[in-house]
Amino acid sequence: MAKIFTNGAGTSLSGWLSYNATIQNNCYNIKKGYIKQVVGITPEKQFRQYKLSYNCVQLRDRVSYFLITTTNPFMQKDTYFIPILFNDEQSVVFDINDDINSLTFQVFGDLVIKDIVLETYEGISENTRETLEEIVGEWEQITDGLGHILTERLVGAIDAAVNNIINSSNNVIIDSNGITIRNASTDALSTWAMRLSSAGFMIADGKKTDGTWNWKTAGTGKGLVADAVTTGKLSAIDLESVNILSSVLSSANIKGGRIEIGDNASTTFTVIDGNGKTFGVYMKNSNNQLKSILDLWGDNVDGGTIVIRSNEQDGSGNFLKVFQVAANTDEGPQCADILTFGDVSWYGGSGNDLFMQFGTIYVYGGSLRTSKDVIAGRDVYADGDMGCGGTKTAIVQTEHYGKRKLYCEESDRLYFSTKGIVETVESVDGQGNIEYKYILKLDDAFFETIEPNDKCPYLITATPYGNARVWVDKIYNKYIIFKSDSICKFSYNLQAIRKEYADTYLEEVEK
């Protein structure tokens, strides 16, 4: 991008024509006036698209805008009108369809603004465009409309290359049979050959009685085929449907790889996976695939993990209801995880606590149900729904009255709320009338947790602190405009439906 101009935070009005405009706190303070600047556009800045960035610190009048006027070499003028809608950092991209000699930039309205930057955005200069057109023209000469290379225009080069391969040593031949490689210049002198064709990959180390090669299939698109394998070491390989008879493995280490114990008729296999460092019991699912129902895995770093799955399956053949115990995870050297998937019931015994620890209990998914026993942990995090038959409380240590319970507010719907204390300010409306208002902009992170007002209307209350009247004037998805009959402080409380829970209302509990 190329900068057309930038005026930083507005430290000076030098270079601007201005009316009712001053510098205030490193900002342009325009009070029902304007600032204006004329910029020459040099050839290297002749782009078709431009980007305007700015930071509106205070918008006192919604009738505030940018006015950009361009002049082309024929002295024709075009005007671009860009409204300023909200407070905050903003940017807009616009197109200019002709080459221009100069650009007049003006800011009108009643506002405080800074960090005004106009720069080229995306576009191709005319010189670059002409160069690309020349390249495209040359490419079109050897391609069709779909971009495919027209081989008939390269026949001479291809034929010459093929002849060079055949004629060099005569041990590589490209013909209608495929690509043949042999270890001498003629079949009579060669002792072995290989051929790659549509039939597959063929090898031969001898000839038939008629002198032709005795081809054997070494591989096709379905896989490799081999009557004999000569190798010094086999690494990371599956051996399937193989019998090892009358053999003894003595004082040997088997490193890596995977061993499955069980025949094809079995539904249960014992699996030792050296690569995954696991030992497990597997069962065939409804799709005749091996699925683990018991895993023991780990190394000296994570301390080992036990995973147990039920043999109940979903529609895809995945086993459901998982229980996992993992010692020494990334949470720390003295931590352990118990992970469950699906509905799980936990029961303590003999009136003792279900768990006694000083760490954190995380519950992901499913539901957590206990008897009258206690889960004694420092923190409980649930990535899913958690319910209780009693109350939900926060226990707070007081200075003089011991530990006291504070209770959660309950509602028939899932509301999130934001609260605060603010103050209305004096402003002037579009007709020049004085009014007192405050514009509340919802925090972006909070806004992403709720349903917008146009889907689920917000519940908003405003309470003045003093002898004044405050009311909600307008409600937008991210902005709420409060007005008052005089300048005053007031508290607001906005409640909104939690995102994706618009239809949730007093759900029935069956258990």
NORCOR-V517310 format. One line per field, one symbol per residue. phi: phi as a letter, one per 30 degrees, with the letter a starting at -180 (. if undefined). psi: psi as a letter, one per 20 degrees, with the letter a starting at -180 (. if undefined). A space follows every 50 residues. Layout:
phi->???
psi->???
This chain:
phi->.cddabbhcidacdjcdbbhbbcbhibdccchbabbbcbdcdedcdccbb bccabddbcdbddbacbcccbcecidcbcbcbdccbdkdbabcbcbdbdb cbbccbcckbacbahdbcbdcblbdddddddddddddddddcbcdciddd dddceeddedddddddddbicbbcbddkccbbcadbddddcaabbcbddk ccbababdddjddcdbdcabddldbbdbbcacacbhbccchbccchbbcb hbccciibccckcdddcbbcbccdddhbbaccbdddcicdbdcbbbbkbd dcijbcbbbdcdbcdciddchcbbbbchcddldccbcccbbjdbccbdbh idddbbacccccbciibcbbdddcccbdbbcbcldbbbdcccbcccdcdc bidbcccddcbdbcccbbbacbbdbdbbddciddbbbbcccdeeddddcb ddddcbedcbbbbdckdacbbddbbcdcbbccbbdadadacbbccbddei bdcdahddcdc
psi->qppgqpkcjliqjpiqpqplprpolkqooonlbrqqqppqorhijnripq ppqroogpoipimqrqoppqprhjkpqqpppoqohrqrprqqpqqoirqq hrpppqoqbnrpqrlpppqqeprpqhghghghhgghghhhhjraijjppo hhijgggggggghhghifijjppoaiibopprjrirhhiqirqqppaiia oqqpjrrrhjirqnqqphqaiiaqpphqpoqhpppmqpoplppoqlqpop lqpopaapppoqrhiqipqppoohgilqprpqqpaijkqpppipporrai giiqqpppqrjqqahjjpqrnpppppqmaihrikqqpopqprppppprqk jrqgqorjbqppoorbqoprbjrponrgqppomaqprqibroqpoporhi kbpqppqqpqrirnpqqprrpapqqprpaijjqprorpoopppgghhiir prhigopqopqpoqmamrpprogqprgippoqqrirpqqqqqoppqpqpj khjpolqpph.
